[in-house]
Amino acid sequence: MTKPKCVMFDFGSTLLEGNLDPIKGNVAVLKESYNPKGITAEQLQIEADKLDREILNSKRTTLLESTTTAFQNLLYDLHKIKVKGTSFEKELLFWDAAVTLKPTEGIESLLKCLHEKGIICSIISNLTFSGAIIAHELQKHDLLGYFQNINCSSDYGFRKPSKRIFEVALLKDDCCPQDVWFIGDSIETDVQGALDAGMNPILYNQNGKQIVERKDIVQIHNWRELEERIRKEL
């Protein structure tokens, strides 16, 4: 292994994993809202799912990202729901009620190891919520301090595997692509996107869930495996 200047990570299902319960998010939002139609959390989610399907079709073909702020504005205004607070406060209200995450097993030990080796760590994530939400969640788990930059698709308008979001991440960390490892759990968005950007991709194939037949893809099955290699070879 060649020592990288920087290791960039995917966020969801790579650094943190867990569950989303949008009904709980809707309940929290509606408690803080003027809701003249008396729409329920369940009814609101039916409407949200319809919009999600429309937006997802566009994302797949264009690799352009939507934002939670725009989505909430559309969803709530269509039903005359008025929510208190700023755009970030509305995001946060939903997120904290709907999302339950925990660090993937062994990730904190790996991050400490990279820090000891003087290797920069950053994040590139496909997420409609803002990068500030990622920072908020990492802070909950005492992990935020390990990361120099958080690059979120909603803040830049392009989703992985688009080269645009990888390019901006490289510029912010002042790195050449060949000096960067990119680690994520998706072959399509993480591995292929990193390859197209000239980085060195590593597939986080937790528990061997994915079948990988390509010899050009480095894969790991847990963080301990990678940490041991780093301590031994770098």
Contacts in CASP RR format, 6 or more apart in sequence:
PFRMAT RR
TARGET T0000
AUTHOR 0000-0000-0000
METHOD contacts of the structure
MODEL  1
MTKPKCVMFDFGSTLLEGNLDPIKGNVAVLKESYNPKGITAEQLQIEADK
LDREILNSKRTTLLESTTTAFQNLLYDLHKIKVKGTSFEKELLFWDAAVT
LKPTEGIESLLKCLHEKGIICSIISNLTFSGAIIAHELQKHDLLGYFQNI
NCSSDYGFRKPSKRIFEVALLKDDCCPQDVWFIGDSIETDVQGALDAGMN
PILYNQNGKQIVERKDIVQIHNWRELEERIRKEL
1 229 0 8 1.000
1 230 0 8 1.000
1 233 0 8 1.000
1 234 0 8 1.000
3 117 0 8 1.000
3 119 0 8 1.000
3 234 0 8 1.000
4 119 0 8 1.000
4 179 0 8 1.000
4 180 0 8 1.000
4 181 0 8 1.000
4 200 0 8 1.000
5 119 0 8 1.000
5 120 0 8 1.000
5 173 0 8 1.000
5 175 0 8 1.000
5 176 0 8 1.000
5 179 0 8 1.000
5 180 0 8 1.000
6 119 0 8 1.000
6 120 0 8 1.000
6 121 0 8 1.000
6 122 0 8 1.000
6 148 0 8 1.000
6 173 0 8 1.000
6 175 0 8 1.000
6 179 0 8 1.000
6 180 0 8 1.000
6 181 0 8 1.000
7 114 0 8 1.000
7 119 0 8 1.000
7 120 0 8 1.000
7 121 0 8 1.000
7 122 0 8 1.000
7 180 0 8 1.000
7 181 0 8 1.000
7 182 0 8 1.000
7 183 0 8 1.000
8 121 0 8 1.000
8 122 0 8 1.000
8 123 0 8 1.000
8 124 0 8 1.000
8 169 0 8 1.000
8 173 0 8 1.000
8 180 0 8 1.000
8 181 0 8 1.000
8 182 0 8 1.000
8 183 0 8 1.000
8 199 0 8 1.000
9 15 0 8 1.000
9 121 0 8 1.000
9 122 0 8 1.000
9 123 0 8 1.000
9 124 0 8 1.000
9 182 0 8 1.000
9 183 0 8 1.000
9 184 0 8 1.000
10 123 0 8 1.000
10 124 0 8 1.000
10 125 0 8 1.000
10 160 0 8 1.000
10 182 0 8 1.000
10 183 0 8 1.000
10 184 0 8 1.000
10 185 0 8 1.000
10 186 0 8 1.000
10 189 0 8 1.000
10 190 0 8 1.000
10 204 0 8 1.000
11 123 0 8 1.000
11 125 0 8 1.000
11 127 0 8 1.000
11 134 0 8 1.000
12 101 0 8 1.000
12 125 0 8 1.000
12 127 0 8 1.000
12 185 0 8 1.000
13 104 0 8 1.000
13 185 0 8 1.000
13 206 0 8 1.000
14 104 0 8 1.000
14 183 0 8 1.000
14 184 0 8 1.000
14 185 0 8 1.000
14 190 0 8 1.000
14 204 0 8 1.000
15 103 0 8 1.000
15 104 0 8 1.000
15 107 0 8 1.000
15 123 0 8 1.000
15 138 0 8 1.000
15 143 0 8 1.000
16 101 0 8 1.000
16 102 0 8 1.000
16 103 0 8 1.000
16 104 0 8 1.000
16 137 0 8 1.000
16 138 0 8 1.000
16 141 0 8 1.000
17 101 0 8 1.000
17 102 0 8 1.000
17 104 0 8 1.000
18 99 0 8 1.000
18 100 0 8 1.000
18 101 0 8 1.000
18 102 0 8 1.000
19 99 0 8 1.000
19 100 0 8 1.000
20 98 0 8 1.000
20 99 0 8 1.000
21 98 0 8 1.000
21 100 0 8 1.000
22 45 0 8 1.000
22 48 0 8 1.000
22 98 0 8 1.000
23 41 0 8 1.000
23 42 0 8 1.000
23 45 0 8 1.000
23 98 0 8 1.000
24 41 0 8 1.000
24 97 0 8 1.000
24 98 0 8 1.000
25 41 0 8 1.000
25 93 0 8 1.000
25 94 0 8 1.000
25 97 0 8 1.000
25 98 0 8 1.000
26 41 0 8 1.000
26 42 0 8 1.000
26 44 0 8 1.000
26 45 0 8 1.000
26 48 0 8 1.000
26 94 0 8 1.000
26 98 0 8 1.000
27 41 0 8 1.000
27 97 0 8 1.000
28 93 0 8 1.000
28 94 0 8 1.000
28 96 0 8 1.000
28 97 0 8 1.000
28 98 0 8 1.000
29 81 0 8 1.000
29 83 0 8 1.000
29 90 0 8 1.000
29 93 0 8 1.000
29 94 0 8 1.000
29 97 0 8 1.000
30 39 0 8 1.000
30 40 0 8 1.000
30 41 0 8 1.000
30 44 0 8 1.000
30 81 0 8 1.000
32 83 0 8 1.000
32 84 0 8 1.000
32 93 0 8 1.000
33 76 0 8 1.000
33 81 0 8 1.000
33 82 0 8 1.000
33 83 0 8 1.000
33 84 0 8 1.000
34 81 0 8 1.000
34 82 0 8 1.000
35 79 0 8 1.000
35 81 0 8 1.000
36 80 0 8 1.000
37 79 0 8 1.000
37 80 0 8 1.000
37 81 0 8 1.000
39 79 0 8 1.000
39 81 0 8 1.000
44 75 0 8 1.000
44 79 0 8 1.000
44 81 0 8 1.000
47 75 0 8 1.000
47 78 0 8 1.000
47 79 0 8 1.000
48 71 0 8 1.000
48 75 0 8 1.000
51 71 0 8 1.000
51 74 0 8 1.000
51 75 0 8 1.000
55 66 0 8 1.000
55 71 0 8 1.000
58 64 0 8 1.000
58 66 0 8 1.000
59 65 0 8 1.000
59 66 0 8 1.000
59 159 0 8 1.000
63 158 0 8 1.000
63 159 0 8 1.000
63 161 0 8 1.000
63 162 0 8 1.000
64 157 0 8 1.000
64 158 0 8 1.000
64 159 0 8 1.000
65 126 0 8 1.000
65 128 0 8 1.000
65 153 0 8 1.000
65 154 0 8 1.000
65 156 0 8 1.000
65 157 0 8 1.000
65 158 0 8 1.000
65 159 0 8 1.000
66 128 0 8 1.000
66 154 0 8 1.000
67 128 0 8 1.000
67 130 0 8 1.000
67 154 0 8 1.000
68 91 0 8 1.000
68 94 0 8 1.000
68 128 0 8 1.000
68 129 0 8 1.000
68 130 0 8 1.000
68 154 0 8 1.000
69 87 0 8 1.000
69 90 0 8 1.000
69 91 0 8 1.000
69 130 0 8 1.000
71 128 0 8 1.000
72 83 0 8 1.000
72 87 0 8 1.000
72 90 0 8 1.000
72 91 0 8 1.000
72 94 0 8 1.000
75 81 0 8 1.000
76 82 0 8 1.000
76 83 0 8 1.000
83 90 0 8 1.000
83 93 0 8 1.000
88 130 0 8 1.000
88 132 0 8 1.000
88 133 0 8 1.000
91 129 0 8 1.000
91 130 0 8 1.000
91 133 0 8 1.000
92 133 0 8 1.000
92 136 0 8 1.000
95 129 0 8 1.000
95 133 0 8 1.000
95 136 0 8 1.000
95 137 0 8 1.000
99 137 0 8 1.000
101 137 0 8 1.000
101 141 0 8 1.000
102 141 0 8 1.000
103 141 0 8 1.000
103 143 0 8 1.000
104 206 0 8 1.000
104 223 0 8 1.000
105 222 0 8 1.000
105 223 0 8 1.000
106 222 0 8 1.000
106 223 0 8 1.000
106 224 0 8 1.000
106 227 0 8 1.000
107 143 0 8 1.000
107 223 0 8 1.000
108 142 0 8 1.000
108 143 0 8 1.000
109 223 0 8 1.000
109 224 0 8 1.000
109 227 0 8 1.000
110 223 0 8 1.000
110 226 0 8 1.000
110 227 0 8 1.000
110 230 0 8 1.000
111 121 0 8 1.000
111 143 0 8 1.000
111 146 0 8 1.000
112 146 0 8 1.000
113 227 0 8 1.000
113 230 0 8 1.000
113 231 0 8 1.000
114 121 0 8 1.000
114 146 0 8 1.000
114 230 0 8 1.000
115 121 0 8 1.000
115 146 0 8 1.000
117 230 0 8 1.000
117 234 0 8 1.000
120 148 0 8 1.000
120 173 0 8 1.000
120 175 0 8 1.000
121 146 0 8 1.000
121 147 0 8 1.000
121 148 0 8 1.000
122 147 0 8 1.000
122 148 0 8 1.000
122 149 0 8 1.000
122 150 0 8 1.000
122 151 0 8 1.000
122 169 0 8 1.000
122 172 0 8 1.000
122 173 0 8 1.000
123 134 0 8 1.000
123 147 0 8 1.000
123 149 0 8 1.000
123 150 0 8 1.000
123 151 0 8 1.000
123 152 0 8 1.000
124 151 0 8 1.000
124 160 0 8 1.000
124 165 0 8 1.000
124 166 0 8 1.000
124 169 0 8 1.000
124 182 0 8 1.000
125 131 0 8 1.000
125 134 0 8 1.000
125 150 0 8 1.000
125 151 0 8 1.000
125 152 0 8 1.000
125 153 0 8 1.000
126 153 0 8 1.000
126 159 0 8 1.000
126 160 0 8 1.000
126 189 0 8 1.000
127 133 0 8 1.000
127 134 0 8 1.000
127 152 0 8 1.000
127 153 0 8 1.000
127 154 0 8 1.000
128 153 0 8 1.000
128 154 0 8 1.000
129 152 0 8 1.000
129 154 0 8 1.000
130 152 0 8 1.000
130 154 0 8 1.000
130 155 0 8 1.000
131 150 0 8 1.000
131 152 0 8 1.000
131 154 0 8 1.000
131 155 0 8 1.000
134 150 0 8 1.000
134 152 0 8 1.000
135 144 0 8 1.000
135 150 0 8 1.000
138 144 0 8 1.000
138 145 0 8 1.000
138 147 0 8 1.000
148 172 0 8 1.000
148 173 0 8 1.000
149 169 0 8 1.000
149 172 0 8 1.000
149 173 0 8 1.000
151 165 0 8 1.000
151 168 0 8 1.000
151 169 0 8 1.000
151 172 0 8 1.000
153 159 0 8 1.000
153 160 0 8 1.000
153 165 0 8 1.000
156 164 0 8 1.000
156 165 0 8 1.000
156 168 0 8 1.000
157 164 0 8 1.000
157 165 0 8 1.000
158 164 0 8 1.000
158 165 0 8 1.000
159 165 0 8 1.000
159 189 0 8 1.000
160 166 0 8 1.000
160 186 0 8 1.000
160 189 0 8 1.000
160 190 0 8 1.000
160 193 0 8 1.000
161 188 0 8 1.000
161 189 0 8 1.000
161 190 0 8 1.000
161 192 0 8 1.000
161 193 0 8 1.000
161 196 0 8 1.000
162 193 0 8 1.000
163 193 0 8 1.000
163 196 0 8 1.000
163 197 0 8 1.000
166 177 0 8 1.000
166 182 0 8 1.000
166 193 0 8 1.000
166 194 0 8 1.000
166 196 0 8 1.000
166 197 0 8 1.000
166 199 0 8 1.000
167 197 0 8 1.000
170 176 0 8 1.000
170 177 0 8 1.000
170 180 0 8 1.000
170 197 0 8 1.000
173 180 0 8 1.000
177 197 0 8 1.000
177 198 0 8 1.000
177 199 0 8 1.000
178 198 0 8 1.000
178 199 0 8 1.000
178 200 0 8 1.000
180 199 0 8 1.000
180 200 0 8 1.000
181 199 0 8 1.000
181 200 0 8 1.000
181 201 0 8 1.000
181 202 0 8 1.000
182 190 0 8 1.000
182 193 0 8 1.000
182 194 0 8 1.000
182 197 0 8 1.000
182 199 0 8 1.000
182 200 0 8 1.000
182 201 0 8 1.000
182 202 0 8 1.000
183 190 0 8 1.000
183 201 0 8 1.000
183 202 0 8 1.000
183 203 0 8 1.000
183 204 0 8 1.000
183 220 0 8 1.000
183 226 0 8 1.000
184 190 0 8 1.000
184 191 0 8 1.000
184 201 0 8 1.000
184 202 0 8 1.000
184 203 0 8 1.000
184 204 0 8 1.000
185 203 0 8 1.000
185 204 0 8 1.000
185 205 0 8 1.000
185 206 0 8 1.000
187 203 0 8 1.000
187 210 0 8 1.000
187 212 0 8 1.000
187 217 0 8 1.000
190 201 0 8 1.000
190 203 0 8 1.000
191 201 0 8 1.000
191 203 0 8 1.000
191 217 0 8 1.000
192 201 0 8 1.000
193 201 0 8 1.000
194 200 0 8 1.000
194 201 0 8 1.000
195 201 0 8 1.000
195 216 0 8 1.000
200 218 0 8 1.000
201 217 0 8 1.000
201 218 0 8 1.000
202 218 0 8 1.000
202 219 0 8 1.000
202 220 0 8 1.000
202 226 0 8 1.000
203 210 0 8 1.000
203 212 0 8 1.000
203 217 0 8 1.000
203 218 0 8 1.000
203 219 0 8 1.000
203 220 0 8 1.000
204 219 0 8 1.000
204 220 0 8 1.000
205 212 0 8 1.000
205 219 0 8 1.000
205 220 0 8 1.000
205 221 0 8 1.000
206 221 0 8 1.000
206 222 0 8 1.000
207 221 0 8 1.000
208 221 0 8 1.000
212 219 0 8 1.000
220 226 0 8 1.000
END
